[in-house]
């Protein structure tokens, strides 16, 4: 995919993307967005700076536009208040004028203002797990209508000890939902928490990284994208390399280099 215009998005959303100067998708966006638009669960491993936020926001926005049911329909969990605010800002910059702003649920900001946004009809809520768990415990929010769950920087949330809170939140969500999980390492694939429905495992595993090369120390550098991805059914995850090589051979794809690295 060379352009956002190739996606099955509504004309109005495409116009807003053009107005915001988004024209060419990054590799993670090009691979993940079509799968998400089809309603599939996605697990993506992608480093910071590869365009993950837009990769999950566009499918969420398209899904929200197709339904007028009131209440929270999409939930994004992130590890920090700063990241939550960035996601909300990105969403509000692209949303249609008639749609409600995203709700923000984080610590360190006035609680009343956050709850007012939800009560006024926010259909997308971006939250940190700890504060959202607190709201659930006090029965201040209802997540019974959530159709899409997004876990952004899932590995970092695990490292910060949010696993119990995430499990508590997922436990109150409807079983019939779409789950999009983005992390920087393989440990963030959420296999440990087993957040995906047993009858519908993740359909896609992607690996993307953005890296910087320098001709020599101290001289100017340039940013280059590297992308490798493969459809990986659950039964193949214990032996990924043989299946990857077989996939490359079937499609006559040249492999110039294979790197082995630890998850961290």
N, C-alpha and C positions, 0 to 999 in steps of 0.2 A: 504494500500500500504506500503510495507516494504522496497522497494528499488526504486531508480530513474530508474533502468533498466526496471521496469514494465510500465513506461510511454510511450506513443506513440510519442517519440522524435526521431529525425533522429540519425542514428548511430554515426555520427561525433560529434553531441552535447553530446551524452552519453559518448563518449570517452573523451571529454573535461571535463565533470563533474568528471569522474574518475581521470583524471590527476590533477584536482584541489582538490581531496580528498573529493568530495561530493558523498556519497553513500546512506545514509538513510535520507529520507525527514523528516522534522519536521511535527507536526500535521497540521499546517496551509498550508504547502506546499502540503501534501498528499491530503487534501480536496479541496484546491482551484485550483491547477494546472490542474487536469483532467477536471474540469468544464470549465476552461479558454481555454484549448486545444480544447474543443468542440465548441468554439465560443460563449459561454454564457457570459452574463454580470455577474459580481461577486461583491457583497458587503461583505467585510470581516472585522470583528472587532477583532483586534489582537494587543497585546501590543508590545512595542519595544523589540527586542531580540528574537522574535518567528520565524524569517526567512521570513519576508514578502517580502524583496527585491527579493530573488530568486523565490518566489511564483509568482511574476508577470513578472520577467525577462525571465524565461524559456519559457512561452507561447509566449511572444513577440518575442524572438529570433527564435523560431520555425516558427512563422508566417512570419517573415522577410525572412527566408531562403526559403520559398515557393514562393516568388515573387521577381522579378528582376526589378520591376517598379521603376524608379529613383524618388528621392524626399523624403521628410519626411513622413514615413509611420506609425510611432509610437511616441507618445508624453507622457512623464512622467512629471507630475507636483508635486513639492515637496515644503515644506515651507521655507527651508533655503539653502543657498549656500553650507554649509558643507554636508548636506544630498545629495544634487544634485551631489556633487563631489564623494561621496561614491557610489552612484548608477552607475555613469559613470565608476568608477574604477572597480566595480564588472562586469559590462557588458564587458568592454574592456579585462578583464582577461579571460572571457569565450568565446568571439567572435572568429569566424574563422579568420584565417590570411588574407584571401582574402576579408573579409568584412570591411566596413568602420568603423572607431571608432565612438563612440556616440558623438553627439554635446552637448555642455554645454552652457546654456543660463542663466546667473546669474549676479547679480550686484557685484561690487568690483573687477572684473577682466577685462583685456583689451577686448574691444568690437570687435576690428578687428580680433583677434584670434578666437573668438567665431563664428563670421560670416564666416570666412575662412573655418572652419570645416564644416559648413552647406553647403557652396557653393561647397566644394569638394565632397559632396555626402553623408553626414551623413543621415542615414535613421531612426535612433532613436535620438530624442532630449530630454534631461532632463533639465527642466527649473523651475525657480521660477516664479510665476504668474506675479508679478510686472514687471520684466524685459522683459518677453515675451510679455506682453501687450504693453510695450513701443516699442518693435520691430515691432509689428503688426501695431501700430499707424503710424510708419514711413515707413511701407511697406517694411521692410527689410527681412521678411520671409513669406513663404506661407505654410498654413496648409491644403490646399485643398485636399491633398492626404492621410491624416491621417486615418488609418483604426483601430487603437487601441489607446484609451486614458486611462492612468493610473493616478489615484489620490492617492498619497501616503501620509499618515498622514493627511488625509482630515480634521479631526477635528481641528488639529493644524492650518491648513491654514485658517479655518473659524475664529478661535480665533484671528488670526493675522490680520483679516480684509481683506482677499484676495477674499472674495465672489464676489464683483463687477468685479474684474479682471478675475476670473475664469469664470463667466458668459459671459464676453466679449470674452474670448478665445473659450469657448464651442460654442458660437454663430457663429463662422466662420468655425467650423469643419463640415465635412459631416455628415448628419443624419444617414447614414448607417455605423455604426462603432461599435466596441466592447468597453465597458467601464468596467474597473476594479478599484474598490474603496477600499482602505485599510485605516483603522483608528483605534485609540486606544479606542474610546468611541462610544457609540451608536449615539451621536449627529453628529459624522462624517459620518453617513450613507448617507449624501448628500440628504436626503429627503427634507430638506428645500430648497436647491438650485434647486432641481428637474432637475438634470443634465442628467438623463437617459431619453431615448426616451419614449414617452407616449405609443407607441404601443408595447414596449418591456421592461417591468420592470425588475428589477434585479431578477435573478433566485435564488440566494443563499445568505444566511446570515450566517456567521460563527462567533463563539466566542471562542477565544483562549487566554490563559494567561500563562506566565511563572512566577513562584513564587519561593521564597527562604525560606527554613525551617532551623531553628537552634535548636539543642538539648538544648542549654542554651546560654545566652548572652556571647559573646566573644569567643565561641567555633566555631569550623569549621562548615561550612554550606554546603549544597548541593543543586543543582538546579534540579527541577522536573517539568515535563511538565504536564499540565492539559488541556484537550481539550473536548469541548462539541460543537456539531454543529447540526443544523436541517434545512432541506429544509423548507422555509417559504414563501408561496405565499403571494402576496400583500394583499389579502383579510383577511389574518389571522393575520396581524401585530398588529391590535388593541387588540387582545385577544390571545397573544402568549402562555401563560401558559396552558390553556385547550388543545390547539392543541399539545403542546409539550408532555403533559402527555398522551394524546391519542396515539401519535406516539410511545412513549415508551411502552405503553401497547400492541399495535399491534405487535411490534417487540420483546415483552417479554424481554425488557432491564431493568435491575435493576437500580434504582435511589437511591443512598446512601445519597445524600445531595442536597438541593436546597437553593441557596443563593439569597437574594434580596438586591439590591444595587442601589444607584443613578447612573445616567449616567456618572458622573465625578469621 
